[in-house]
Amino acid sequence: MTPLHRKLLIFTVILAAIMELIDISIVNVALSHMSGNLGATLEDTSWVITAYAIANVIIIPITSFLSANLGRRNYYIGSVILFTFCSFMCGHSSNIWMLVFFRFFQGIGGGALLSISQVVVFELFPKDKQSTAGALFGAGIFIGPTIGPTLGGYITENYDWPWIFLINVPIGILVMISCYFLLREPSVKPEITKVDWTGIALLAIGVGALQTVLERGEVEDWFETRYIIVLTVIAFSTLLFFIYWELSIDKPVVNLRVLKSKSLSIAAILTFVTGFGMFISIYITPVVAQRLLSFSPYQTGLLLLPGALFALLALKTCGTLLQKGVSPVIIIATGFLLFIYFNWRMSGMTLNTSASDVATSLIFRALGMALLTVPLTMLAVSSLDDKDVGQGAALNNMMRQLGGSFGVSIINTYVAHRFSAHRNELVSNVNQYNIQAMDRLNAYTKYFQSKGFAYNEAKLKALKLMENIVLKQSSLLSYRDAFFLVGLFFVVTLPLLLFVMNKSKKPKTNMIISDH
């Protein structure tokens, strides 16, 4: 392969991975537009997010198996075709359930775009440049979820919601053509003599049920809804049997035996927490910025820009440090501390927090995430045999996605509960015995009277204004609590790094280039 062809292929597969990651979050800001346009409730429309997440989490851990069984080139190009076709159909859906159907299969196609793209990028770099490959791919992992909501908001405001799907079509076609001419099979192909259909079925049912519970639990008031209870039982029992089954057969679709590696197990936990923090922060920060700090979608997008630029520099630095033999454990610890500091800053925000303060906080978030992406992958595969690296990388990627799903579900429930608690506490202080509250109520009443309203009407408006202030303050306090909780998760799991401190300073970065 010529240097030009190599660079084109690297650009192509990273572009495909970014496209897949953007689609995880790009629809979040367009749900209300979809709901109105398709005549569906907001609850039904949220299945557009749920369907994609379910498909992604099901397919990611078995991409290594499918790649080996179908051939990497065929499977990858087929996945691009499926993703592109379903993107086109999503943009032309005439009702909500048609959209949900094609969104699910878009997620099935998108699963390969992440895991196999990662393997191809590492394969195209020489062994002494593997850290540079990690930095390049890490940039894609970071950029995708970060710009998704901003891009979705811009497209929805300036065009129409179908374009958040249709924009994938020309990109998908270019990726498909490029891969058709440039992508090759790996030099070593594993042999598949038996297909573990039982394992595939158990994984699909178990993860699908679990993901549905996580995505829909808060909306359906958790275990007050019968189908949430049923799906929880199905998820728990099926996944337990899946673990038993995969450990008891010779050729499992997901080789869980690789988790005997202490490095992989700890990296998987830390990657789960990283996904937890990454997706939550990019989920609630725009909400806080727009609903509480009154920033426009465009201003909110600009808040993320400085952090993204710093992250690209940090990714390059991270690759250089790994190349020079700096232990990934040290870099991971630094990333965790930066992300903890970001959450600490955000947990102290007020309604007067400026855009520059938020942007500064987001720089620490971006630096933390940039220092976690590549080293965690390196740590995960550092002690695995060549034949197990693809499986280890796929499991690690799945943990990031699961962390995001768990995180958004947990934080939605937590914010709702903290909002109620803070509102009750604040309302209890608005009474005739609180001199400050009465002084403010009287001041608001006099203000509305000065605008020509009668006393009774002015007082009602003053009370409504007080209620709005209480609601806004309650929301602020609940989101502050959410940031603090996320930071606490990082603090609690940080000591796990002590168990892998004896890892060699220079990980076996070449290990990740294996496809299975």
Number of C-alpha atoms within 10 A of each C-alpha: 10 7 8 9 14 16 13 14 22 24 16 23 27 24 20 24 23 23 24 27 24 24 26 22 23 25 24 18 23 21 22 17 17 24 18 12 13 16 13 16 14 14 13 13 23 22 22 24 21 23 24 23 27 24 23 28 25 23 24 27 27 26 28 28 23 20 21 20 18 13 16 24 19 18 20 28 22 16 22 27 20 20 29 26 20 26 28 21 20 26 21 15 17 13 15 21 16 14 23 22 18 24 28 24 21 30 30 25 26 30 30 32 28 25 27 24 22 28 24 24 25 25 20 17 18 13 15 10 17 25 28 23 25 26 26 22 28 27 23 24 23 22 21 21 23 26 21 24 26 23 20 24 23 18 19 21 14 8 11 16 23 21 18 24 22 20 16 21 19 12 16 24 15 14 22 23 13 18 20 14 10 16 23 14 14 18 8 10 15 15 8 12 8 11 14 17 11 14 22 19 13 21 25 21 19 24 23 23 22 24 26 20 25 22 23 17 22 18 15 15 11 17 14 10 12 11 14 21 15 13 19 22 14 18 24 15 13 21 20 13 16 22 16 13 15 21 15 10 12 10 14 21 23 24 20 15 12 19 17 10 16 15 22 26 18 20 26 25 17 26 26 24 24 29 25 26 28 24 22 24 24 19 20 16 18 23 18 18 22 15 13 16 19 13 18 13 21 13 15 23 20 14 24 24 17 14 21 22 14 16 25 21 14 20 28 20 17 26 23 16 16 25 18 12 12 17 21 28 23 15 21 25 18 16 24 26 18 21 30 24 17 25 26 19 19 24 21 14 16 14 13 8 13 14 16 10 14 19 18 18 22 27 24 23 28 31 25 27 26 31 29 26 25 28 27 24 23 28 27 28 28 24 19 22 14 15 15 20 25 28 28 31 28 24 26 27 22 25 25 25 23 24 24 24 25 22 25 21 20 18 23 18 17 17 20 14 12 19 22 15 14 19 19 13 13 16 14 10 13 18 11 10 9 11 12 13 15 14 12 14 20 15 14 20 23 18 15 18 18 12 9 11 15 13 14 11 14 21 21 15 18 22 16 12 15 18 16 12 13 19 18 18 19 23 22 24 21 24 26 22 21 24 24 19 18 24 22 15 15 20 14 9 14 16 10 13 17 10 11 15 14 10 15 14 15 17 21 16 23 21 23 30 22 23 30 24
